[in-house]
Amino acid sequence: MIIRRLIFISVVMAASTLQGVTLAGECFESSIVSPTPFMGNNEEIFKLSDGSVWEVKYEYEYLYEYYPSVIACPGRGKLIINEKSLNVELLSRPRNTKSKTEGGWEVYEETNLVGSISGTIQQGHIFKTTSGSIYEVIGLTLQLVLELQPEVMVLRNDDTYKLVVEGFDEPLICKKLK
């Protein structure tokens, strides 16, 4: 336990001296820009300051962190925040990256849903965004929500869309109608 803690401290100290520089093993420093607060719980989707989008896997940390500095290691599927190492998956690379994640998600748009969203959200529910797009929920979900024109990040993988809506418990798997 002590040796592992010393190794972790060494990695964090090395990372803090290399601000903004890619670290060995394809790790890099960044910060989480959304959501706020970042909880670090399973299936939470978050965006780093470089524009990449990630998902927390099999973790339940309840961190309540606002814009935390992190070390991301896409090849290892790890995110280091404070003294915790979380299992994560890269969903979408930054838009300025030439290579798209093979078979993965890309950020399609960031906008808001029109009007107030209240009640039960389930398969078949239709949403309209302020950008004019219309989506229908096709994935299995059952959520009770109350949000006024919430922010939404839309991820795309071929003809499937994942709506990450502020205030919703989980992302919505949708198809685009318009």
TARAFEN-V854237 format. One record per backbone hydrogen bond with DSSP energy under -1.0 kcal/mol. CO is the residue of the C=O (numbers start at 1). NH is the residue of the N-H. E is the energy in kcal/mol with one decimal. If there is no record, write none. Layout:
co->CO nh->NH e->E
co->CO nh->NH e->E
This chain:
co->1 nh->5 e->-2.0
co->2 nh->6 e->-2.2
co->3 nh->7 e->-2.4
co->4 nh->8 e->-2.4
co->5 nh->9 e->-2.6
co->6 nh->10 e->-2.3
co->7 nh->11 e->-2.3
co->8 nh->12 e->-2.6
co->9 nh->13 e->-2.7
co->10 nh->14 e->-2.4
co->11 nh->15 e->-2.4
co->12 nh->16 e->-2.3
co->13 nh->17 e->-1.1
co->15 nh->18 e->-1.0
co->18 nh->21 e->-2.6
co->27 nh->23 e->-5.0
co->28 nh->72 e->-3.0
co->30 nh->70 e->-2.9
co->31 nh->49 e->-2.0
co->34 nh->47 e->-2.8
co->38 nh->65 e->-2.6
co->39 nh->63 e->-3.1
co->40 nh->61 e->-1.2
co->41 nh->44 e->-2.1
co->44 nh->56 e->-2.5
co->46 nh->54 e->-2.8
co->47 nh->33 e->-2.6
co->47 nh->34 e->-1.3
co->48 nh->51 e->-2.2
co->52 nh->48 e->-2.4
co->53 nh->91 e->-2.8
co->53 nh->92 e->-2.1
co->54 nh->46 e->-2.3
co->55 nh->89 e->-2.2
co->56 nh->43 e->-2.7
co->59 nh->42 e->-2.4
co->65 nh->38 e->-3.6
co->68 nh->32 e->-2.1
co->70 nh->30 e->-2.3
co->71 nh->80 e->-3.1
co->72 nh->28 e->-2.4
co->73 nh->77 e->-1.4
co->73 nh->78 e->-1.9
co->77 nh->88 e->-2.3
co->78 nh->73 e->-2.9
co->79 nh->86 e->-3.2
co->80 nh->71 e->-2.0
co->81 nh->84 e->-2.6
co->84 nh->81 e->-2.6
co->86 nh->79 e->-1.9
co->87 nh->57 e->-3.0
co->89 nh->55 e->-2.2
co->91 nh->105 e->-1.2
co->92 nh->53 e->-2.7
co->94 nh->97 e->-1.8
co->101 nh->104 e->-2.6
co->106 nh->156 e->-3.0
co->109 nh->154 e->-3.3
co->111 nh->152 e->-2.9
co->112 nh->130 e->-2.7
co->115 nh->149 e->-2.8
co->117 nh->147 e->-3.0
co->119 nh->145 e->-2.7
co->121 nh->143 e->-2.1
co->122 nh->125 e->-2.1
co->125 nh->137 e->-2.8
co->127 nh->135 e->-2.7
co->128 nh->114 e->-3.0
co->129 nh->132 e->-1.8
co->133 nh->129 e->-2.7
co->134 nh->177 e->-3.0
co->134 nh->178 e->-1.5
co->135 nh->127 e->-2.9
co->136 nh->175 e->-2.2
co->137 nh->124 e->-2.9
co->143 nh->121 e->-3.3
co->145 nh->119 e->-2.0
co->147 nh->117 e->-3.8
co->150 nh->113 e->-2.5
co->151 nh->166 e->-2.7
co->152 nh->111 e->-2.5
co->153 nh->164 e->-2.7
co->154 nh->108 e->-3.4
co->154 nh->109 e->-1.4
co->155 nh->162 e->-2.5
co->156 nh->106 e->-2.0
co->157 nh->160 e->-1.9
co->160 nh->157 e->-2.7
co->161 nh->174 e->-3.6
co->162 nh->155 e->-2.7
co->163 nh->172 e->-2.6
co->164 nh->153 e->-2.1
co->165 nh->168 e->-2.1
co->172 nh->163 e->-3.0
co->173 nh->138 e->-2.7
co->173 nh->139 e->-2.2
co->174 nh->161 e->-2.6
co->175 nh->136 e->-2.6
